């Protein structure tokens, strides 16, 4: 019987913290919003390095409550190709810099978008083999920022208040979230 030995070498990359801070936290519901996050990750001093393309993915979503798993408008990758291929030197920090992207919130309300959360993950098809380990647990690679949302809810409140004063002279059809107001 002939023996064949196959050895697959994985490098353990140990990250202990993700930092992601919004430049401005104002958004508008029901439309696309341009957002900028200053982002970096800190490696454990014992971590090995990794180099290649498509190494990293930064997933983004909005949520009404950071303590739940409720996610709206999930975007699986907000890093550009240069950022997703950032080299991590052994024990060093991973500096993504400003992560600028457009977040599509066309089907999201202000009630659903009270926080923007991001989570760093291994890219879907990296050119280098490595194990991404979040130490001491996966929560260290997730960060949430509070959002200040404005949109149709404020407009609707203003419109109703205005109409209550002088509605007999106005004939308007208004549709919000599939509810029709005449």
N, C-alpha and C positions, 0 to 999 in steps of 0.2 A: 504494500500500500504506500503510495506516494503522499507525503505531507506537503501542504502548501501553507506557508505562513503569510498572513496578511496583517500588516500593522498600519493602523490609521492614527495619525498623530493629530491631536487636537491641542490647542493652546488654551489654557484657562485665563480668560480676561476677567478680572474681578473689579467691578465698579461699586463704589460705596455711596455715591451721591450724584444726583442730577440737579443742576441749577438752571432755571428757566424763568426769566422775568420779562413780563410784557412791557414794551416801551410806553404804550398808552393802552388803557383798559376800556375805552369807550367803543361800543359796537352799535350797529343798527339792526333791528330784527327784520327778517324778511328780505334780506339782500346779501350780496357778497361783501365781505369786509376784509380790508388789507390789514394784516397784523404783523408785528415784528417782535420776536422773542430773542433776548440775549441768552445764549444757552451754552452750557459746558457740563462736563461730567468729570468727577474725580475718581481716579483709580486707587485701589489699595496699593501701598508701597511694594507689596510682594507680587503684584499683578505682572503678567507677561505682556509684551506689546503685540500689536497686530497691524499689518499693512495690507492694503488691497483696495479693490473697488467694491462699492455696495455693501460696506461693512455694517452700517448703522441705519436704523429707521427711527424716526421720531413721529409717533402717532399723536394726533390731536383730536379733541372732541369737546363739546360743551355739555354741561350738566347742571341741573338745579341744585344738587346736593353732593358735595365731594365725598360724603361718607357712604354713598350707594354706588352701585354699578350701572346706574342709568346713564346712557350716553346718547347724545344727539349729534348729527352732522359729523360723523367720524371720518377723519382723513388719515389713511394708513401711512402716508409718507409726506412730511412737510420739508424735509431736508432736500437741498439741491444735490446734483451729482458730485460736486466737489466736497460738500459737507458730509455726504454719506460715505465718502471714501477717505475721510480723515484718518491719518495714521495715529495710532496710540503707541507712544514709547513706553517701555517698561516703567511702571510705578508713577507715570506722569498724568497730567490732566488732559482731557480731550476737549479742545476748544473749538466749538462750532461757530462762534461769533454771532452776528445777527442773522436769525432765521426769519426771512421775510416771505410771506405766502398769503394767498387769498383763501379765506375760509368761507365756504358757501353756507349761508344761514337763511336761504330763501324759504325753507319750510320750517323754520324754528322761531318760537316766540321768546319774548323777554323772560317769561316764567321758566322756560326750559334752559335759557342761556345765562345763568347767574355766575358760572365759573367756566374758565377755559383750562382744560387739563391736557398735559402731554406726558407721554411715556416713552422712554428710550428702550429700543429692542435691537436685537441682531437683525441686520438686513435680510430680506427674503432670499437673496441669491448672492451672497458674498463670494469674492474670488479667493478668499483665504478661509481655511477651516479653523474655527475657534469655538470654544464654549463661553457664552456670556453668563457670568455669575453675578447676581446682585447680592451684595453682602451688607447687613445680615439677612435681608429678606427683599422680595421684589418691590416693596413699597418705596425703597430708596431711589428707584428710577422713575418715579411718578411725581409730578409737581402740578399743582393747581393754582391759578391766579383768579381773583374775583373780577367780574366784569360789570361795567356800567352800561346798561342796555337802554336804548331809546327806540321808539318805533310807533307802530299803529295803535298800541294800547293807549298811549298818551294822546294821540290824535283823536281816537274814538271818544275818550273822556271829554276832551275839549269840544268836539262836535256835538255830543249829546247835551252838554251844558248850554252851548249856544242855541241849539234847537229848542230846548225847553223854554227859552225866552221868546222865540219868534218863529215857531215851526209852521204856522198856518200859511206863511208866505214862501215856504221852501218845499219843493217836491224832489226828493233825492232818493235814489236807490243805492245802498251801500252794502257790499258783501265783504265780511271778514270771517275767516275760518269756516267757510261754507254756511254761515248764517246770513240771511238776507234781512236787511233793515230798510223799510220803506217809509 
